[in-house]
Amino acid sequence: MTLAVHLCGNAETPGTETAFTENVSPRGVRVVSVRRWRANEDLDFVSLPGTFRARARVAYCQPILGQGYAVGLEFLEQTGRWVVGGSSATGKSLDG
């Protein structure tokens, strides 16, 4: 299931982007981004809808031909709940 999320950069990569998930697990997520992120860079991750928020670390960023970048994120600190198909789950119990 694809979910919309916001990725919020840091001082070196400022700005906010709406991206979409490809895989979600309790410890991280893979998203498709239009921006190139650097490995080990930190960013803020916010689920849309829901109240799930996380500080995340970029594990990898790989170009996707004509589609942007596949970005693997590791959740460092997380709060709130995911909302998926009208139900909700905590980030820690979400199965990908």
MARBA-3410 file (N, C-alpha, C, O; in Angstrom, 1 decimal):
96
0.8,-1.2,0.0,0.0,0.0,0.0,0.9,1.2,0.0,1.8,1.3,0.8 ~ 0.6,2.2,-0.9,1.3,3.4,-1.0,0.7,4.5,-0.1,-0.5,4.7,-0.1 ~ 1.5,5.1,0.8,1.1,6.2,1.7,1.8,7.4,1.4,3.0,7.4,1.1 ~ 1.2,8.6,1.5,1.8,9.9,1.3,2.5,10.3,2.6,1.9,10.0,3.7 ~ 3.7,10.9,2.5,4.4,11.3,3.7,5.1,12.6,3.4,5.3,13.0,2.2
5.4,13.4,4.4,6.3,14.6,4.2,7.7,14.3,4.7,7.9,13.6,5.7 ~ 8.7,14.7,3.9,10.1,14.6,4.3,10.5,16.0,4.5,10.4,16.8,3.5 ~ 11.0,16.3,5.6,11.5,17.7,5.9,13.0,17.7,6.1,13.5,16.9,7.0 ~ 13.7,18.5,5.3,15.1,18.5,5.3,15.7,19.1,6.6,15.1,19.4,7.5 ~ 17.0,19.3,6.5,17.8,19.9,7.6,18.5,21.1,7.0,18.2,21.6,5.9
19.4,21.7,7.8,20.1,22.9,7.4,20.8,22.7,6.0,20.9,23.7,5.2 ~ 21.4,21.6,5.8,22.1,21.3,4.5,21.2,21.0,3.4,21.5,21.3,2.2 ~ 20.0,20.5,3.6,19.0,20.1,2.6,17.7,20.7,3.1,16.8,19.9,3.5 ~ 17.5,22.0,3.0,16.2,22.6,3.6,15.0,22.3,2.7,15.1,21.9,1.5 ~ 13.8,22.5,3.2,12.6,22.3,2.5,11.8,21.1,2.9,12.3,20.2,3.6
10.6,21.1,2.4,9.7,19.9,2.7,9.2,19.4,1.4,8.9,20.1,0.4 ~ 9.1,18.1,1.3,8.6,17.4,0.1,7.6,16.4,0.4,7.7,15.7,1.5 ~ 6.6,16.2,-0.4,5.6,15.1,-0.3,6.2,14.0,-1.1,6.5,14.1,-2.3 ~ 6.3,12.8,-0.5,6.8,11.6,-1.1,5.8,10.5,-0.9,4.8,10.6,-0.1 ~ 6.1,9.3,-1.4,5.2,8.2,-1.3,6.0,6.9,-0.9,7.1,6.7,-1.4
5.4,6.1,0.0,6.1,4.9,0.5,6.0,3.8,-0.5,5.1,3.7,-1.3 ~ 7.0,2.9,-0.5,7.0,1.7,-1.2,6.9,0.5,-0.3,6.2,-0.5,-0.5 ~ 7.7,0.6,0.8,7.7,-0.4,1.9,7.7,0.3,3.2,8.4,1.3,3.4 ~ 7.0,-0.3,4.2,7.0,0.2,5.5,7.2,-0.9,6.5,6.6,-2.0,6.3 ~ 8.1,-0.7,7.5,8.3,-1.6,8.6,8.3,-0.9,9.9,8.4,0.4,9.9
8.3,-1.6,11.0,8.4,-0.9,12.3,9.7,-0.1,12.5,9.7,0.9,13.2 ~ 10.7,-0.5,11.8,12.0,0.2,12.0,12.4,1.2,10.9,13.4,1.9,11.0 ~ 11.6,1.2,9.8,12.0,2.1,8.7,11.0,2.1,7.6,10.0,1.4,7.6 ~ 11.4,2.8,6.5,10.5,2.9,5.3,11.4,3.1,4.1,12.5,3.7,4.2 ~ 10.9,2.7,2.9,11.5,3.1,1.6,10.5,4.0,0.9,9.3,3.6,0.8
10.9,5.2,0.5,10.1,6.1,-0.2,10.7,6.5,-1.5,11.9,6.2,-1.8 ~ 9.8,7.0,-2.4,10.3,7.5,-3.7,10.3,9.1,-3.5,9.3,9.7,-3.2 ~ 11.5,9.7,-3.7,11.7,11.1,-3.5,12.1,11.7,-4.8,12.8,11.1,-5.7 ~ 11.8,13.0,-5.0,12.3,13.7,-6.2,13.7,14.3,-5.9,14.4,14.7,-6.8 ~ 14.1,14.3,-4.6,15.3,14.9,-4.2,16.4,13.8,-3.9,16.0,12.7,-3.5
17.6,14.1,-4.2,18.7,13.2,-3.9,19.1,13.5,-2.4,19.5,14.7,-2.1 ~ 19.1,12.5,-1.6,19.5,12.6,-0.2,20.9,11.9,0.0,21.2,11.0,-0.7 ~ 21.6,12.4,1.0,22.9,11.8,1.2,22.8,10.7,2.3,22.1,10.9,3.3 ~ 23.6,9.6,2.2,23.6,8.6,3.2,24.0,9.2,4.6,24.9,10.1,4.6 ~ 23.3,8.8,5.6,23.5,9.2,7.0,23.0,10.6,7.3,23.2,11.1,8.4
22.3,11.2,6.4,21.7,12.5,6.6,20.5,12.3,7.4,19.7,11.3,7.2 ~ 20.2,13.2,8.4,19.0,13.1,9.2,17.9,14.0,8.6,18.2,15.0,8.0 ~ 16.6,13.5,8.7,15.5,14.3,8.3,14.3,14.0,9.2,14.3,13.1,9.9 ~ 13.2,14.8,9.0,12.0,14.6,9.7,11.0,13.9,8.8,10.9,14.3,7.6 ~ 10.3,12.9,9.3,9.4,12.1,8.5,8.0,12.2,9.1,7.9,12.0,10.3
6.9,12.6,8.4,5.6,12.8,8.9,4.6,12.0,8.0,4.6,12.2,6.8 ~ 3.8,11.1,8.6,2.8,10.4,7.8,1.6,11.3,7.5,1.2,12.2,8.2 ~ 1.0,11.0,6.3,-0.2,11.7,5.9,-1.2,10.7,5.4,-0.9,10.1,4.4 ~ -2.3,10.4,6.0,-2.8,11.0,7.3,-2.2,10.3,8.5,-1.3,9.5,8.3 ~ -2.6,10.7,9.6,-2.1,10.1,10.9,-1.3,11.1,11.6,-1.1,12.2,11.2
-0.8,10.6,12.8,0.0,11.5,13.6,1.4,10.9,13.8,2.1,11.4,14.7 ~ 1.8,10.0,12.9,3.1,9.4,13.1,4.2,10.3,12.6,4.1,10.9,11.5 ~ 5.2,10.5,13.4,6.3,11.4,13.1,7.6,10.6,13.6,7.6,9.9,14.5 ~ 8.7,10.9,12.8,9.9,10.2,13.2,11.1,11.1,12.8,11.0,11.8,11.7 ~ 12.1,11.1,13.6,13.4,11.5,13.1,14.0,10.3,12.4,14.0,9.2,13.0
14.5,10.5,11.2,15.0,9.4,10.5,16.4,9.6,9.9,16.8,10.8,9.7 ~ 17.1,8.5,9.6,18.4,8.6,9.0,18.4,8.0,7.6,17.8,6.9,7.5 ~ 19.0,8.6,6.7,19.0,8.1,5.3,20.0,6.9,5.3,21.2,7.1,5.5 ~ 19.5,5.7,5.0,20.3,4.5,4.9,20.9,4.4,3.5,22.1,4.0,3.4 ~ 20.1,4.7,2.5,20.6,4.7,1.1,19.8,5.6,0.3,18.6,6.0,0.6
20.3,6.0,-0.9,19.5,6.8,-1.9,20.0,6.4,-3.2,21.2,6.6,-3.6 ~ 19.1,5.7,-4.0,19.4,5.1,-5.3,18.6,5.8,-6.4,17.4,5.9,-6.2 ~ 19.2,6.2,-7.5,18.4,6.7,-8.6,17.5,5.7,-9.2,17.8,4.5,-9.3 ~ 16.3,6.1,-9.5,15.3,5.3,-10.3,15.2,6.0,-11.6,14.8,7.1,-11.7 ~ 15.4,5.3,-12.7,15.4,5.8,-14.0,14.1,6.6,-14.3,13.0,6.0,-14.4
14.2,7.9,-14.4,13.0,8.7,-14.8,12.0,8.9,-13.7,11.0,9.5,-13.9 ~ 12.3,8.5,-12.5,11.3,8.6,-11.4,11.8,9.2,-10.1,11.1,9.3,-9.2 ~ 13.0,9.7,-10.1,13.6,10.3,-8.9,14.5,9.3,-8.2,15.4,8.7,-8.8 ~ 14.3,9.2,-6.9,15.2,8.4,-6.0,14.5,7.4,-5.1,13.5,7.8,-4.5 ~ 15.0,6.2,-4.9,14.5,5.3,-3.9,15.3,5.6,-2.6,16.6,5.5,-2.7
14.7,6.0,-1.5,15.4,6.3,-0.3,15.0,5.4,0.8,13.8,5.3,1.1 ~ 16.0,4.8,1.4,15.7,3.9,2.6,16.0,4.8,3.8,17.0,5.4,4.0 ~ 15.0,4.8,4.7,15.1,5.6,5.9,15.0,4.7,7.2,14.1,3.8,7.2 ~ 15.8,4.9,8.1,15.8,4.2,9.4,15.2,5.1,10.4,15.7,6.3,10.6 ~ 14.1,4.7,11.1,13.5,5.5,12.1,14.4,5.6,13.4,14.8,4.5,13.9
14.7,6.8,13.9,15.6,6.9,15.0,14.7,7.2,16.3,14.9,6.5,17.3 ~ 13.8,8.1,16.2,12.9,8.5,17.3,11.5,8.6,16.6,11.4,9.2,15.6 ~ 10.5,8.0,17.2,9.2,8.0,16.6,8.1,8.2,17.6,8.2,7.7,18.8 ~ 7.0,8.9,17.2,5.9,9.1,18.0,4.6,9.0,17.1,4.7,9.1,15.9 ~ 3.5,8.9,17.8,2.2,8.9,17.1,1.7,7.6,16.4,2.3,6.6,16.8
0.7,7.8,15.5,0.1,6.6,15.0,0.0,6.7,13.4,-0.3,7.8,12.9 ~ 0.1,5.6,12.7,-0.2,5.5,11.3,-1.7,5.3,11.2,-2.3,4.7,12.0 ~ -2.2,5.9,10.1,-3.6,5.6,9.7,-3.6,5.0,8.4,-3.1,5.6,7.4 ~ -4.1,3.7,8.3,-4.0,3.0,7.0,-5.4,2.4,6.8,-5.9,1.6,7.6 ~ -6.0,2.8,5.7,-7.3,2.3,5.3,-8.4,2.4,6.3,-9.2,1.5,6.5
-8.4,3.5,7.0,-9.5,3.8,8.0,-9.1,3.2,9.4,-9.9,3.4,10.4 ~ -8.1,2.4,9.5,-7.7,1.9,10.8,-6.3,2.5,11.2,-5.6,3.1,10.3 ~ -5.9,2.4,12.4,-4.7,3.0,12.8,-3.8,1.9,13.5,-4.3,0.9,14.1 ~ -2.5,2.2,13.5,-1.6,1.3,14.2,-0.4,2.1,14.7,-0.1,3.2,14.1 ~ 0.2,1.7,15.8,1.3,2.5,16.2,2.5,2.2,15.3,2.6,1.1,14.7
3.4,3.1,15.2,4.6,2.9,14.4,5.4,1.6,14.8,5.9,0.9,13.9 ~ 5.4,1.3,16.1,6.2,0.2,16.5,5.6,-1.1,16.2,6.3,-2.1,16.1 ~ 4.3,-1.2,16.0,3.6,-2.5,15.8,3.2,-2.6,14.3,2.6,-3.6,13.9 ~ 3.5,-1.6,13.5,3.2,-1.7,12.1,4.0,-2.7,11.4,5.2,-2.7,11.4 ~ 3.3,-3.6,10.7,4.0,-4.6,9.9,4.1,-4.2,8.4,3.1,-3.7,7.9
5.2,-4.3,7.8,5.4,-3.9,6.4,5.3,-5.0,5.6,5.4,-4.9,4.4
END
